[in-house]
Amino acid sequence: MISGNVDVYDGPVSRYVSNSGVSMLAADYRLAPEHPYPVPVEDCYAGLSWLVEHTSELGVDRPGSQSWA
């Protein structure tokens, strides 16, 4: 997990994804104080839920689908 905003990390994360082939999801979420807890957490969870529902069309593995030896 990276804290900050997408603009700050767009370059480094784009290079990481390009070089490694690892997919990444950046979830934008509403901020406090206008949107207090648990709104930001729920926004991130909604992004993760969307990712899980669309893994096949995005060509990514479902979370927890890999086995580690």
C-alpha positions in Angstrom: 0.0 0.0 0.0 1.2 3.4 -0.9 0.0 6.6 0.8 -0.3 9.8 -1.1 -2.0 10.5 -4.4 -1.8 9.0 -7.9 0.0 12.1 -9.3 2.9 11.7 -6.9 3.5 8.1 -7.7 2.3 7.9 -11.3 5.8 7.9 -12.8 7.5 5.4 -10.5 4.5 3.0 -10.5 4.2 3.2 -14.3 7.9 2.3 -14.6 7.5 -0.6 -12.1 4.5 -2.0 -13.9 6.2 -1.6 -17.3 9.4 -3.3 -16.1 7.8 -6.1 -14.0 4.6 -6.9 -15.8 2.8 -6.7 -12.4 -0.6 -5.1 -12.5 -1.5 -2.4 -10.0 -4.7 -0.8 -8.9 -4.9 2.8 -7.6 -8.1 3.4 -5.7 -9.2 7.0 -5.4 -11.2 7.6 -2.3 -13.0 10.5 -0.6 -11.1 12.3 2.1 -11.9 13.4 5.6 -13.0 15.7 7.1 -15.7 16.1 4.4 -16.1 12.3 4.3 -15.2 10.8 7.8 -14.5 7.2 8.6 -15.5 4.7 7.4 -16.2 6.4 4.0 -12.6 6.2 2.7 -12.2 2.6 3.7 -15.5 1.7 2.0 -14.4 3.5 -1.2 -11.2 1.4 -1.2 -13.1 -1.8 -0.6 -15.5 -0.9 -3.4 -12.4 -0.5 -5.7 -11.1 -3.9 -4.6 -14.5 -5.5 -5.1 -14.7 -4.1 -8.6 -11.3 -5.5 -9.4 -12.3 -9.0 -8.2 -15.4 -8.8 -10.3 -13.5 -7.8 -13.5 -10.3 -9.9 -13.2 -11.0 -12.0 -16.3 -11.7 -9.1 -18.6 -8.6 -7.3 -17.2 -6.4 -10.3 -17.5 -5.3 -10.4 -13.9 -5.3 -13.1 -11.3 -8.0 -13.1 -8.6 -6.6 -12.1 -5.2 -5.5 -15.3 -3.3 -5.5 -17.4 -6.5 -1.7 -18.0 -6.5 0.0 -20.7 -4.4 3.4 -20.0 -2.9 5.9 -22.8 -2.4 
